[in-house]
Amino acid sequence: MNNKRKIKIILRNRVILFVLLLVIISNLSAILTYIYIAKTIYPAIAFLLSIILVYIFCRSSLQQNVDLYITENKIFINDTYYFLSDLQYYSFNETNYVGTITLSFINKKVKLSLFRNKNLEYQKLKDDILKLIDIHNKHNNKKIEEFNWYLTKSAKIYGYITVFILILWIAIIFIYPEKLKLSNLCLLLVVSAGLSPILLRIFRNNKSI
């Protein structure tokens, strides 16, 4: 495989900073306008204008062009390359507007977030990576698997805490039977039924990531 392209990725840290600036500046401008200028419609106008100005000045810095080059055993991102043999697991997180490809190597986790626009750049990149992983898995004993949250240590911790709370809930029912009501019992059954599929998926797996 030999695939070189230039992609435009979303800079997650800058997006977070952009949201913070948007909230702080827009609210601050509205408050200052309310205090020092007028208390009628002007704070609302200042609020909307500040949102527009922050967006105009910051939107170009939210993305960055990256050179991405894929070979049979390496993935090059700008001047850095990663061996496919060092890839432990991968995942795809998709919304209607943004797709994020996460590649977890032995020494570093790489996240590539792209807008899912009409040119299908995200889908093309996703297909290429899946094809590369599929070829690797067919020719190597060490299989690269997709990330599964149910196999993680955090999932196990969540499972143990949830089971503890459910057991504690049942114990309280037996300790204070005079407070037992049909509505409380039904609530326990509904919650238990909702959590059971999640807990079963967590505890039926033996290994953890």
C-alpha positions as CSV (number, residue, x, y, z in Angstrom):
1,M,0.0,0.0,0.0
2,N,1.3,3.4,-0.9
3,N,-1.0,6.3,-0.1
4,K,0.1,9.9,0.4
5,R,-2.3,12.7,1.1
6,K,-2.7,16.0,2.8
7,I,-5.6,16.1,5.3
8,K,-7.0,18.8,7.5
9,I,-7.4,17.7,11.1
10,I,-9.3,19.4,13.9
11,L,-7.0,20.6,16.8
12,R,-8.9,19.4,19.9
13,N,-7.1,21.6,22.4
14,R,-7.7,24.7,20.3
15,V,-11.4,23.8,20.0
16,I,-11.6,23.5,23.8
17,L,-9.9,26.9,24.1
18,F,-12.2,28.4,21.5
19,V,-15.3,27.3,23.4
20,L,-13.9,28.7,26.6
21,L,-13.1,32.0,24.9
22,L,-16.5,32.1,23.3
23,V,-18.2,31.6,26.7
24,I,-16.0,34.0,28.6
25,I,-15.8,36.9,26.1
26,S,-19.5,36.8,25.1
27,N,-20.8,36.8,28.6
28,L,-18.2,39.3,29.8
29,S,-19.1,41.7,27.0
30,A,-22.8,41.4,27.8
31,I,-22.2,42.1,31.5
32,L,-19.9,45.1,30.9
33,T,-22.4,46.5,28.4
34,Y,-25.2,46.0,30.9
35,I,-23.2,47.8,33.6
36,Y,-21.6,50.7,31.7
37,I,-23.8,51.4,28.7
38,A,-27.4,50.4,28.9
39,K,-29.7,47.7,30.4
40,T,-32.0,47.3,27.4
41,I,-31.3,45.5,24.2
42,Y,-27.6,46.5,24.0
43,P,-26.2,43.6,26.2
44,A,-27.9,41.1,23.8
45,I,-26.4,42.9,20.8
46,A,-22.9,42.8,22.5
47,F,-23.3,39.1,23.3
48,L,-24.1,38.2,19.6
49,L,-21.4,40.5,18.2
50,S,-18.8,39.0,20.4
51,I,-19.7,35.5,19.4
52,I,-19.5,36.5,15.7
53,L,-16.1,38.2,16.2
54,V,-14.5,35.3,18.2
55,Y,-15.7,32.9,15.5
56,I,-14.3,35.0,12.6
57,F,-10.9,35.5,14.3
58,C,-10.5,31.9,15.6
59,R,-12.1,29.6,13.1
60,S,-9.0,29.4,10.8
61,S,-6.8,28.2,13.7
62,L,-9.0,25.3,14.7
63,Q,-7.7,23.1,11.9
64,Q,-4.2,22.2,10.7
65,N,-3.0,20.6,7.4
66,V,-1.1,17.3,8.0
67,D,0.9,15.2,5.5
68,L,-0.2,11.6,6.0
69,Y,1.6,8.8,4.2
70,I,0.8,5.1,4.5
71,T,3.0,2.2,3.6
72,E,2.7,-1.5,4.3
73,N,4.4,-1.3,7.7
74,K,4.5,2.4,8.7
75,I,2.2,5.3,9.0
76,F,3.9,8.7,8.5
77,I,2.3,11.8,10.0
78,N,4.3,14.9,9.0
79,D,7.9,14.1,10.0
80,T,7.0,11.4,12.5
81,Y,6.5,7.7,11.6
82,Y,4.9,4.9,13.5
83,F,5.4,1.2,12.9
84,L,2.3,-0.8,12.4
85,S,3.7,-3.6,14.5
86,D,3.6,-1.1,17.5
87,L,-0.1,-0.5,17.1
88,Q,-1.9,-2.1,20.0
89,Y,-5.5,-1.1,19.2
90,Y,-7.6,1.3,17.2
91,S,-11.0,2.9,17.4
92,F,-13.4,5.1,15.4
93,N,-15.6,7.6,17.1
94,E,-18.2,9.2,14.8
95,T,-20.9,11.9,15.0
96,N,-22.9,13.5,12.3
97,Y,-20.2,16.2,11.8
98,V,-16.9,14.9,13.1
99,G,-15.1,11.6,12.9
100,T,-12.1,10.7,15.1
101,I,-9.6,7.9,14.4
102,T,-7.6,6.8,17.4
103,L,-4.4,4.8,17.0
104,S,-2.9,3.6,20.2
105,F,0.8,2.7,19.7
106,I,3.1,1.4,22.4
107,N,4.6,4.8,23.1
108,K,2.0,7.2,21.9
109,K,-1.7,7.6,21.2
110,V,-2.5,9.4,18.0
111,K,-6.0,11.0,17.4
112,L,-7.0,12.3,14.0
113,S,-10.3,14.3,14.1
114,L,-11.8,15.3,10.7
115,F,-15.0,17.0,9.6
116,R,-17.2,14.4,7.9
117,N,-17.7,16.7,4.9
118,K,-18.8,16.0,1.3
119,N,-15.4,15.0,0.0
120,L,-15.5,11.9,2.3
121,E,-11.8,12.4,3.4
122,Y,-12.5,10.8,6.8
123,Q,-14.2,7.7,5.3
124,K,-11.3,7.3,2.8
125,L,-8.8,7.4,5.6
126,K,-10.8,5.1,7.7
127,D,-11.1,2.5,4.9
128,D,-7.3,2.7,4.2
129,I,-6.4,2.1,7.8
130,L,-8.8,-0.8,8.1
131,K,-7.4,-2.3,4.9
132,L,-3.9,-1.9,6.3
133,I,-4.8,-3.5,9.6
134,D,-6.6,-6.3,7.8
135,I,-3.5,-7.1,5.7
136,H,-1.3,-7.0,8.8
137,N,-3.6,-9.4,10.8
138,K,-3.6,-11.9,7.9
139,H,0.2,-12.1,7.9
140,N,1.1,-11.8,11.5
141,N,0.4,-13.8,14.7
142,K,0.0,-10.6,16.7
143,K,-3.5,-9.3,15.9
144,I,-4.4,-5.6,16.1
145,E,-7.9,-5.4,17.5
146,E,-10.5,-2.6,17.7
147,F,-10.7,-0.9,21.1
148,N,-13.4,-2.4,23.3
149,W,-14.3,-0.3,26.4
150,Y,-15.8,-3.4,28.0
151,L,-12.2,-4.9,28.2
152,T,-10.7,-1.9,30.0
153,K,-9.8,-1.5,33.6
154,S,-12.1,1.5,33.9
155,A,-15.0,-0.7,32.8
156,K,-14.1,-3.3,35.5
157,I,-14.0,-0.5,38.1
158,Y,-17.3,0.8,36.9
159,G,-18.8,-2.7,37.1
160,Y,-17.6,-3.4,40.6
161,I,-18.9,0.0,41.9
162,T,-22.3,-0.6,40.2
163,V,-22.6,-4.1,41.6
164,F,-21.6,-2.7,45.1
165,I,-24.3,0.0,44.9
166,L,-27.0,-2.6,43.8
167,I,-26.0,-5.0,46.6
168,L,-26.1,-2.1,49.1
169,W,-29.5,-1.0,47.8
170,I,-30.9,-4.6,48.3
171,A,-29.3,-4.7,51.8
172,I,-31.0,-1.5,52.8
173,I,-34.3,-2.9,51.6
174,F,-33.9,-5.9,54.0
175,I,-32.5,-3.8,56.9
176,Y,-35.4,-1.4,56.7
177,P,-38.4,-3.5,55.5
178,E,-40.9,-1.0,57.0
179,K,-39.8,1.5,54.3
180,L,-40.2,-0.9,51.5
181,K,-42.7,0.3,48.9
182,L,-43.8,-1.2,45.7
183,S,-42.5,1.9,43.8
184,N,-39.0,1.5,45.3
185,L,-38.9,-2.2,44.5
186,C,-40.0,-1.5,40.9
187,L,-37.4,1.1,40.6
188,L,-34.7,-1.4,41.7
189,L,-35.9,-3.9,39.2
190,V,-36.0,-1.4,36.4
191,V,-32.4,-0.2,37.2
192,S,-31.1,-3.7,37.6
193,A,-32.7,-4.8,34.2
194,G,-31.1,-1.8,32.5
195,L,-27.6,-2.4,34.0
196,S,-27.6,-6.1,33.6
197,P,-26.6,-6.2,29.9
198,I,-23.7,-3.8,30.6
199,L,-22.5,-5.7,33.6
200,L,-22.7,-9.0,31.7
201,R,-20.5,-7.7,28.9
202,I,-18.0,-6.3,31.4
203,F,-17.6,-9.4,33.5
204,R,-17.8,-12.1,30.9
205,N,-14.5,-10.8,29.4
206,N,-11.4,-12.0,31.3
207,K,-8.6,-9.8,29.8
208,S,-8.2,-6.1,30.3
209,I,-6.6,-3.4,28.1
